[in-house]
Amino acid sequence: MADPMVRLTGISKTFGTKKVLDNVDLDIDRNETLAIIGPSGTGKSTILRIIAGLLAPDEGTVLLDGQSRKGLIEDEADPFRISLVFQQSALFDSLTVEENVGFLLYQHSNLHHDHIHSLVRQSLDRVGLSEEISNLYPAQLSGGMRKRVSFARAIMEDPDHPSDNPELVLYDEPTAGLDPVASTLIEDLMRDVRSQVSSCSTYVVVTHQDSTIRRTADRIILLYQGQVQWQGRVEDIDQSDNPYVRQFFAGQIQGPMQITD
C-alpha cells in the first residue's frame, strides 16, 4: 500500500508544565477530509501547526509521503505544499485584498504583475468574491469575507511551478464566530474548493461546530488531554457508545471530559 500523505507517530508537545499532546499517532490519506474535534485546549490547533511545519514536536516523527521532516518548514522543503487557514484569517492589515491573496506570487515568483492580478481574480471568484473588493483592506471586510479571502490566499496556484501548488489544506476553526448562515457558506466553500481546485483534494479541519463536522468531514478523531480518545466515520457518530463522543455531541457537563475554566 502507498504511504499515507501524512503520518504522525508518537507526537508529544509540552508548553511550560502543560503536556498538550501525549504520544499521538495519526495518518492522513490523500483525498481524505478529516475533522479533529475535542474541548478547547486539548491540542487540536497544535497538531495543525506541527503538520504545517510551524511547530516542532518534542517527541515523535512527522512523515510526509514517507519522508521524515527534519526541523521546521523553513529548514527543508516538504515534498508537497501545505496551506494553513488560520482561525482569525491572519490577513496583513496593511495590504489590500489583492496583495494578501497574491502575496506568495508577488514575493516569490517572476510572474508579471498583470498575470498575478488575473490569478488573484480567479482565486477570488472560486471563493465567491468579486474583483471589486481587490483594493479594499481587511478592516473594510466582514468576518465572513475575511475568511473567504484567507481561503483564496491558501489555494493560490503558481502556473509556472505546479509542484508548489497546495495539496493539503489545514483549516483552524473556519466557522468560529460566524452566524449560522455565514457558517453554512464557509462549509459549502470548503467542499467547493476541494472539487474545483484539483490539487486541494485533501484537508483537515479543526472545529467545535456540529454542522461543520457533519457537513465537511469523512472521518473524525476526538482529542482529550492530548490523546486520541476515539476515531471513526461521520456516520458512526450517532451510533457510537463511546462516552467521549456521547458527551461531546450531547453538550453534556457530566462525563469523562472534565471542563475547567
KAKAPE-V247077 format. One record per residue. N is the residue number from 0. D_CENTER is the distance of its C-alpha to the mean C-alpha in Angstrom with 2 decimals. Layout:
((N:D_CENTER) (N:D_CENTER))
//
This chain:
((0:25.81) (1:23.16) (2:20.93) (3:17.44) (4:14.77) (5:13.53) (6:15.98) (7:15.92) (8:19.51) (9:21.07) (10:18.36) (11:19.79) (12:19.10) (13:21.52) (14:21.64) (15:25.30) (16:26.80) (17:23.71) (18:22.23) (19:18.59) (20:17.88) (21:20.94) (22:21.28) (23:18.07) (24:18.06) (25:15.17) (26:15.18) (27:12.65) (28:14.79) (29:14.57) (30:14.25) (31:12.69) (32:10.31) (33:9.62) (34:9.31) (35:9.86) (36:12.49) (37:15.41) (38:17.28) (39:16.31) (40:16.83) (41:16.44) (42:13.92) (43:10.55) (44:8.91) (45:11.36) (46:10.15) (47:6.72) (48:9.21) (49:11.61) (50:9.71) (51:9.01) (52:12.70) (53:12.85) (54:14.54) (55:17.13) (56:18.03) (57:21.61) (58:22.33) (59:21.07) (60:19.85) (61:16.75) (62:17.67) (63:16.05) (64:18.23) (65:20.76) (66:20.96) (67:20.80) (68:18.87) (69:21.35) (70:20.28) (71:17.41) (72:15.93) (73:18.96) (74:21.39) (75:21.01) (76:19.29) (77:16.80) (78:17.99) (79:15.13) (80:12.75) (81:9.11) (82:7.28) (83:5.08) (84:5.39) (85:7.35) (86:8.95) (87:12.19) (88:11.27) (89:13.00) (90:15.38) (91:18.66) (92:21.28) (93:24.10) (94:22.77) (95:23.10) (96:20.47) (97:21.70) (98:21.62) (99:18.04) (100:16.81) (101:19.18) (102:18.83) (103:18.10) (104:20.87) (105:23.26) (106:22.87) (107:22.71) (108:24.38) (109:27.98) (110:27.41) (111:29.80) (112:28.71) (113:29.67) (114:27.54) (115:24.40) (116:25.37) (117:25.58) (118:22.15) (119:20.66) (120:22.66) (121:21.32) (122:17.66) (123:18.57) (124:20.51) (125:17.66) (126:15.86) (127:19.27) (128:20.38) (129:23.86) (130:25.00) (131:27.10) (132:24.38) (133:23.99) (134:26.41) (135:25.09) (136:23.42) (137:20.37) (138:22.93) (139:24.52) (140:21.57) (141:20.66) (142:17.47) (143:16.32) (144:17.35) (145:15.53) (146:12.21) (147:13.35) (148:14.53) (149:11.24) (150:9.99) (151:13.31) (152:12.92) (153:9.72) (154:11.71) (155:15.01) (156:17.18) (157:20.23) (158:23.08) (159:25.10) (160:22.57) (161:20.70) (162:19.69) (163:17.48) (164:15.51) (165:11.78) (166:11.72) (167:8.26) (168:5.15) (169:1.76) (170:2.16) (171:4.90) (172:7.93) (173:7.99) (174:11.59) (175:12.92) (176:16.35) (177:16.81) (178:19.88) (179:19.93) (180:20.68) (181:17.94) (182:15.44) (183:16.90) (184:16.58) (185:12.83) (186:12.58) (187:15.04) (188:13.30) (189:10.16) (190:12.91) (191:15.06) (192:12.81) (193:12.50) (194:16.30) (195:17.26) (196:15.52) (197:16.96) (198:14.84) (199:11.43) (200:12.55) (201:9.94) (202:6.42) (203:5.06) (204:4.86) (205:6.71) (206:9.66) (207:13.42) (208:14.50) (209:16.67) (210:16.47) (211:12.69) (212:13.01) (213:16.03) (214:15.23) (215:11.86) (216:11.92) (217:14.63) (218:14.41) (219:13.84) (220:14.32) (221:15.85) (222:16.09) (223:19.13) (224:20.89) (225:18.53) (226:19.36) (227:18.26) (228:20.76) (229:20.02) (230:18.13) (231:19.03) (232:18.60) (233:17.92) (234:21.60) (235:22.62) (236:21.55) (237:24.84) (238:27.04) (239:25.73) (240:28.19) (241:25.84) (242:26.66) (243:23.15) (244:21.87) (245:24.95) (246:24.63) (247:20.98) (248:21.42) (249:24.90) (250:23.91) (251:26.88) (252:27.96) (253:30.02) (254:28.53) (255:27.31) (256:24.49) (257:26.36) (258:24.85) (259:26.25) (260:26.21))
//
